[in-house]
Amino acid sequence: MAQAPAVPVLDPVVLSRIANLELIARHVVEGFLSGLHRAPHLGVSLDFAEHRAYMPGDDTRRIDWKLYARTDRHYLKEFEADTNTDVVAFVDASSSMGFGPSGTSKLQYAKMVAASLLFFSNRQRDRVGLVTFDGAVREFVPPSAKHLYTALHALDRLTSTGAGGVLDRPISTAAGSLRRKGVRILISDFYEEPAGIAKAIDTLRAGGSDVILFHVLDPAERELPVDDAASFRDVETGDQIPVVPWQFRERYRALVAAHIDALRKIARERRVDYTLLDTTQPLDQALFAYLSHRQYTLRVRA
Amino acid sequence: MNFGLLAPIFLAGLALLAIPVLVHLTHKERKEPVEWPSLMFLQRIEYRAARRQRIRHWLLLLLRATAMALVVMAFARPVIEGVAAATGASGGPRHLVVMLDRSHSMQYGDRFARAQEAARDAVSGLSPGDRVSVITFDDVPAAPVAASQDAPAAMAAINAATAGDRSTRYAPAVRLAGRILSDAGIPRREVVLISDFQRRGWSSDDDARLPGGTALRTVDVGAADSPNSTVGGLEIARDVSSGVERARVTARLTSTHAEPRAVAATLRFNGRQVDRREVTLPPSGATSITFAPATLPAGVTRGEVSITADQLSADDTFVFTLAEGENISVLIVESDGAAASTSLYLARALAIGDAPGFRSRIVQSGRLTSSDIAGAAVIVLNDAPPPRAELTRALASRIAEGAGLLIVAGPRADDRSWPVDATLLLPATTGDIADRPAGRPASVGFMDRSHPALTVFRAPRSGDFAAARFLRYRTLQPVSGAEVLARFDDGAPALVERRVGTGRALVLASTLDGIWNDLPLQPVFLPLVHQITRYAAGYAERRRWYTVGEVVDLARDPSGIASDSARGTLVALSPSGERTLIPPERRPVIEIGERGFYELRPESGSRSVALAANVAAAESDLSRVDPEELTLAISPAPADTAAVSLTAGLDGLAEPERRHHLWWWLLAAAFVALAAETVLGNRLSRFSGIA
């Protein structure tokens, strides 16, 4: 299969479209809130940001005495003033995500989506984190205001070589390390029974986090455009079955459509956002449509 | 607009179109599994085996078939313009070859005039751009105009042609026509053969065909019935009576007229009528007529026998030459007191024959004079002692000038009495007499039958020398430079020759009187004496007439007109008055091309030699060959026509094909189709796995 062109993780075209929107968390997230997010606690963020010179009138409790001992000068600790939400992207890196006859593999597309959202979130002064997984967690970047590039690097080196598994297992593993609620972005092709997906969603929603689902599919997975009878091999399990495409096609399309409908229904029931992404669609189109929808639903819910 | 193909055989490649169809139909399953992200949904679908294959990608099949068809058509080299037929169809210049028979038989009636008219008609039908060749032929073809666009020149050549005296042969003319056609390289070829189709002009052994693709048209100016009378040949007997030489001429006359024909036969010497006879020629038969003996004028006589002229008058006259004194003078020298029988057999043998005749004279050795020697062509010392010294010198001088000497070594021949300087004349020294017992006589054991003196016996069973018995003979010791022509059975030389100057000296080891041997009683005696005498005299038979078409080597002419190496330029004057110079550095040969008398003489000199020439007797046979039969024989072979129909068609199509280059466009279209097939095929087969 031809390699998908190397798309920069941060697509300037995507960013220019998203820059007009604000990512508004539907729920008040834990941490320090200033600006558009409602924080559950008022106070100072526990996250140290930087030092600045003491000026008369500042709170002396914020003087860094250790630094004074070293430098004989008074400096104040600055903490994250606007504590927005933790935006953690969960990116499915199982083997099925490597499928991409249309040009861009699903994983590549997912990486772009995740990077774009994390970057944008970081600009909104959200703490961004990343969890990559297949059957288990592959990489975990804790959410932090300083972890954008760590997350981006992790995304950049992510490959779809792992075997798949139930979604809930790695999600449960990662979710257990996330203490604060926030925004959980799950990007996957969701090749699992809707019940299992629902369970994973529930895991993500635990603690009041806002879940956003991005269902990434290649058009071929929806259309089955193969003509010749052949054996089809599951890239994750290695199983093979004979397929006569012209006999299977209609039934297959119907099953895929039903699955998508089931996921939409699950998302609707749990009040999570579900967006079906086509890897042939431009990224900015897909995210713009989501963020517009997101902005609308936040107003409605609020 | 017509469509043609230069190489239609490539259309067989269209059968290959079945291949992509078969591939599309028979391709059952991909060999490689398709890499699929998840079988989650596919596993829920019940599998049923495909019961019938069908063509699904019609566009892909169409592109593949189209590409293949375009390649096949490109190789077939299509041409838009009309196909040029192999035989004279329209389109493109043609090459017309007019073959005009100018042989002797075409002089019959108005044949040649009609032939010229037909030739002019053929040339007048030329179109601009056409080429024309004119071939006039008899037994030797000539092409005064070859592959030219100058129609007036062709007309002039036709008008200038005349019917000659030579025989008919079609094969050389056909080959020349073929060569001209092939060299010109024009595909449209047409030959017009204008002739009276004389049967003798073509033999089944003749292998000559026109090149493939040539259209042959015949114009028959002959007639099924062409009665003709001829003077077929002569026999001339000469005799000398009372010192006067006369010739008796017998002419053979033939006729193919259906009725008896009365003609007048006339004999002329040097244009003067000698005798005239009325004779009736039998229908489709022959007869002979003998004229009264006529005295030969002095010198060379130009003779002529003619009959009443008919439609073909050229063969109604037969010419010949006769020279007075065409006899060999033989001087037989006997010893004084020789018996009468000594030269009996020899003289009797020399008295017989007239081609040439021999005039022999016997002289006793005591009465021999130098004038006797000077007047003889051959001197036979028939068991005679050597001449006196001064006569020996005269003899040696005469021999050296070209006369002949025959020494018959008998009991009286003893070369020890020859003067010393005369021994240079002798081919061998004579030794003792060898006696053979009666019960075991010697016989001739070896003969060099290839030697001119004995060539008359070369043919098998031409002479049995083994029957001659030799009881006595002289032993001979050949001198240096001498040649032994015959030996006895014991190896002893029997006949020895020595060249002396331009003359010849021979010595025979036994007598000719029938005493030492019985050779005179053998049948071979007469021809042996004649041949040895002719050889000794250096006699070369002079042809009384030649046949048109012959080539005469004048160096061998007995007249000696061209045999002298110091000769100057010779002038040959033909019967029609055409003058040909033969310079001394050129071999003196002339080709007899006309009937009548040729005259040869040195450019500076008055001596002249006449040569008589007659039309070949076969040319007077006017029986015909069916023009269709000849056409079949010389037309291109069917294979050549089929192959060169293709070639001619190819040649005819080649020009427009070169202009249009359709094959190039077809290949380009095929390339485009293949490129489209590749793109479509890749797109349709993209789902074979994860990259």
HADDOCK unambig.tbl for C-alpha pairs under 7 A between the chains (distance, minus, plus):
assign (segid A and resid 1 and name CA) (segid B and resid 689 and name CA) 6.32 0.50 0.50
assign (segid A and resid 1 and name CA) (segid B and resid 690 and name CA) 5.46 0.50 0.50
assign (segid A and resid 1 and name CA) (segid B and resid 691 and name CA) 3.39 0.50 0.50
assign (segid A and resid 2 and name CA) (segid B and resid 691 and name CA) 5.62 0.50 0.50
assign (segid A and resid 3 and name CA) (segid B and resid 691 and name CA) 6.16 0.50 0.50
assign (segid A and resid 96 and name CA) (segid B and resid 37 and name CA) 4.26 0.50 0.50
assign (segid A and resid 96 and name CA) (segid B and resid 38 and name CA) 6.68 0.50 0.50
assign (segid A and resid 99 and name CA) (segid B and resid 37 and name CA) 6.06 0.50 0.50
assign (segid A and resid 99 and name CA) (segid B and resid 690 and name CA) 5.65 0.50 0.50
assign (segid A and resid 100 and name CA) (segid B and resid 690 and name CA) 6.92 0.50 0.50
assign (segid A and resid 101 and name CA) (segid B and resid 686 and name CA) 6.67 0.50 0.50
assign (segid A and resid 101 and name CA) (segid B and resid 687 and name CA) 6.40 0.50 0.50
assign (segid A and resid 191 and name CA) (segid B and resid 38 and name CA) 6.81 0.50 0.50
assign (segid A and resid 226 and name CA) (segid B and resid 687 and name CA) 6.24 0.50 0.50
assign (segid A and resid 228 and name CA) (segid B and resid 29 and name CA) 6.01 0.50 0.50
assign (segid A and resid 228 and name CA) (segid B and resid 30 and name CA) 6.33 0.50 0.50
assign (segid A and resid 229 and name CA) (segid B and resid 28 and name CA) 6.87 0.50 0.50
assign (segid A and resid 229 and name CA) (segid B and resid 29 and name CA) 4.93 0.50 0.50
assign (segid A and resid 229 and name CA) (segid B and resid 30 and name CA) 6.36 0.50 0.50
assign (segid A and resid 230 and name CA) (segid B and resid 29 and name CA) 5.40 0.50 0.50
assign (segid A and resid 230 and name CA) (segid B and resid 30 and name CA) 5.05 0.50 0.50
assign (segid A and resid 230 and name CA) (segid B and resid 33 and name CA) 5.94 0.50 0.50
assign (segid A and resid 230 and name CA) (segid B and resid 34 and name CA) 6.66 0.50 0.50
assign (segid A and resid 231 and name CA) (segid B and resid 33 and name CA) 4.59 0.50 0.50
assign (segid A and resid 231 and name CA) (segid B and resid 34 and name CA) 6.04 0.50 0.50
assign (segid A and resid 232 and name CA) (segid B and resid 33 and name CA) 5.32 0.50 0.50
assign (segid A and resid 232 and name CA) (segid B and resid 34 and name CA) 4.59 0.50 0.50
assign (segid A and resid 232 and name CA) (segid B and resid 35 and name CA) 5.95 0.50 0.50
assign (segid A and resid 232 and name CA) (segid B and resid 36 and name CA) 6.07 0.50 0.50
assign (segid A and resid 233 and name CA) (segid B and resid 33 and name CA) 6.10 0.50 0.50
assign (segid A and resid 233 and name CA) (segid B and resid 34 and name CA) 5.90 0.50 0.50
assign (segid A and resid 233 and name CA) (segid B and resid 35 and name CA) 5.04 0.50 0.50
assign (segid A and resid 233 and name CA) (segid B and resid 36 and name CA) 5.66 0.50 0.50
assign (segid A and resid 234 and name CA) (segid B and resid 35 and name CA) 6.38 0.50 0.50
assign (segid A and resid 234 and name CA) (segid B and resid 36 and name CA) 5.23 0.50 0.50
assign (segid A and resid 234 and name CA) (segid B and resid 37 and name CA) 5.71 0.50 0.50
assign (segid A and resid 234 and name CA) (segid B and resid 38 and name CA) 5.10 0.50 0.50
assign (segid A and resid 234 and name CA) (segid B and resid 39 and name CA) 5.73 0.50 0.50
assign (segid A and resid 235 and name CA) (segid B and resid 35 and name CA) 6.09 0.50 0.50
assign (segid A and resid 235 and name CA) (segid B and resid 36 and name CA) 5.98 0.50 0.50
assign (segid A and resid 235 and name CA) (segid B and resid 37 and name CA) 5.50 0.50 0.50
assign (segid A and resid 235 and name CA) (segid B and resid 38 and name CA) 6.90 0.50 0.50
assign (segid A and resid 248 and name CA) (segid B and resid 45 and name CA) 6.84 0.50 0.50
assign (segid A and resid 252 and name CA) (segid B and resid 41 and name CA) 6.34 0.50 0.50
assign (segid A and resid 252 and name CA) (segid B and resid 42 and name CA) 6.44 0.50 0.50
assign (segid A and resid 255 and name CA) (segid B and resid 41 and name CA) 6.25 0.50 0.50
